């Protein structure tokens, strides 16, 4: 099974990355093919609403950047994992740009293509209590649900003030790794 993970934090090895990496470690241990991308390090120019994908002028996207090259791979993946810190009450900017760039997975009549039936996992981390930003997980579930994807889990962690706070909460990392091992 092919899994693509996207980390939307500018902190290369921060709390969000550690949790996503734990899921991916478990998935690799179960024999799955895993690719991890840090969205803040990618050349992602953002959707410019040119409508080339909606007018079916291109298979995926007209923009010439690294993310466009990944869109066909996303279409072939079995699982998407998206992790983001909570910034200003919502997903990070890098994560939002990524989500916007999934527009080519909608047909001109706005029904989904390529993604229905695939599974997703989301990871959200915040400095506030986890319950304070449950709306972000709801947003993810609504977003991916619109594409006909199936939820395979959401990890929501709050009270992470410093870059490595998750290390002191090893139970969460263990649960994330176990989640990855159980992917099917």
C-alpha positions in Angstrom: 0.0 0.0 0.0 1.2 3.5 -0.9 1.1 6.2 1.8 1.9 9.9 1.2 2.4 12.1 4.3 2.4 15.9 4.2 3.7 17.9 7.1 2.5 21.5 7.2 4.8 22.9 9.9 7.8 25.1 9.2 9.5 23.3 12.1 11.3 20.5 10.4 11.3 18.2 13.4 8.7 19.8 15.6 5.7 18.3 17.3 3.6 17.8 14.2 6.5 16.2 12.3 7.2 13.8 15.2 3.7 12.6 15.3 3.4 12.2 11.5 6.8 10.4 11.5 5.6 8.1 14.2 2.6 7.1 12.1 4.8 6.6 9.1 7.3 4.5 11.1 4.5 2.1 12.1 3.3 1.9 8.5 6.8 1.2 7.2 7.2 -1.6 9.9 4.0 -3.1 8.4 5.6 -3.2 5.0 3.8 -0.2 3.4 5.5 2.2 1.0 5.7 5.7 2.7 6.7 9.0 1.3 7.0 12.1 3.6 6.9 15.7 2.4 7.5 18.9 4.4 5.1 21.4 2.8 7.1 24.4 4.0 10.1 23.2 2.1 8.3 22.6 -1.1 8.0 24.8 -4.1 4.2 25.3 -3.8 3.1 28.4 -5.6 -0.5 28.0 -4.5 -3.6 27.7 -6.7 -4.0 30.7 -9.0 -7.6 29.9 -10.0 -6.6 29.6 -13.7 -9.3 26.9 -14.1 -7.1 24.8 -16.4 -7.9 21.7 -14.3 -11.6 22.5 -14.3 -11.7 23.1 -18.0 -9.8 19.8 -18.5 -7.0 21.6 -20.4 -4.4 19.6 -18.3 -4.6 16.3 -16.4 -3.8 17.9 -13.0 -2.4 21.4 -12.9 -0.8 24.0 -15.2 1.5 25.4 -12.5 5.1 24.3 -12.9 6.2 23.4 -9.4 7.1 20.4 -7.3 3.5 19.9 -6.0 2.1 19.6 -9.5 4.6 16.7 -10.0 3.2 15.0 -6.9 -0.5 15.3 -7.9 -0.4 12.1 -10.1 1.3 10.3 -7.2 -1.4 11.4 -4.9 -4.0 10.0 -7.3 -2.3 6.6 -7.0 -1.8 6.7 -3.2 -4.0 4.6 -0.9 -3.6 6.9 2.1 -2.9 10.6 2.7 -1.7 11.7 6.0 -1.8 15.5 6.6 -0.4 17.1 9.7 -0.5 20.7 10.7 0.1 23.0 13.7 -2.7 25.3 14.5 -1.8 28.9 13.6 -4.2 31.8 14.0 -7.1 29.4 14.7 -6.7 27.3 11.6 -4.3 25.1 9.6 -0.9 26.6 8.7 -0.5 28.6 5.5 1.6 25.8 3.9 -1.2 23.3 4.7 -3.9 25.6 3.3 -1.9 26.1 0.1 -1.6 22.3 -0.2 -5.3 21.8 0.3 -6.2 24.4 -2.3 -3.9 22.7 -4.8 -6.1 19.5 -4.6 -8.7 21.3 -6.8 -7.7 19.2 -9.8 -9.2 16.2 -8.0 -12.6 17.7 -8.7 -14.4 17.2 -12.0 -16.0 20.3 -13.8 -19.3 19.3 -12.1 -17.5 19.5 -8.8 -17.7 15.8 -8.1 -14.5 14.1 -6.9 -12.2 12.1 -9.1 -9.2 9.9 -8.2 -9.7 10.2 -4.4 -13.0 8.6 -3.6 -12.5 5.5 -1.5 -8.9 6.4 -0.5 -8.2 6.9 3.2 -6.8 9.8 5.2 -5.4 10.6 8.6 -5.0 14.0 10.1 -2.8 15.3 12.8 -3.3 18.7 14.5 -1.1 20.2 17.2 -1.7 23.4 19.2 -0.4 25.2 22.2 -4.0 25.6 23.5 -6.0 22.7 24.9 -6.9 20.2 22.1 -10.6 20.8 22.5 -10.2 24.5 21.7 -9.5 23.7 18.0 -11.7 20.7 17.3 -13.1 22.9 14.4 -9.8 22.3 12.5 -10.3 18.5 12.6 -14.0 19.0 11.6 -12.7 21.1 8.7 -10.3 18.3 7.6 -13.1 15.7 7.9 -15.5 17.9 5.8 -12.8 18.7 3.3 -11.6 15.1 2.7 -15.2 13.8 2.9 -16.1 16.1 0.0 -13.6 14.2 -2.0 -15.2 10.9 -1.0 -12.3 9.8 1.2 -12.6 7.7 4.2 -11.4 8.8 7.6 -8.8 6.4 9.1 -8.1 8.5 12.2 -7.5 12.0 13.6 -4.8 12.8 16.1 -5.5 16.0 18.0 -3.0 17.1 20.5 -3.0 20.3 22.6 -0.9 22.0 25.2 2.3 21.7 23.1 4.1 25.0 23.9 7.6 24.1 22.8 9.1 22.4 19.8 9.8 19.1 21.5 6.9 19.0 24.0 5.5 15.8 22.4 8.6 13.9 23.5 7.4 14.2 27.1 4.1 12.7 26.0 5.5 9.4 24.6 2.1 7.7 24.9 0.8 9.8 22.0 3.8 8.9 19.8 3.3 5.2 20.7 -0.4 5.5 19.7 0.5 7.2 16.5 3.0 4.5 15.6 0.4 1.8 16.5 -2.1 3.6 14.2 0.5 3.3 11.4 1.0 -0.4 12.0 -2.7 -1.1 11.7 -3.2 0.7 8.3 -4.9 -1.6 5.8 
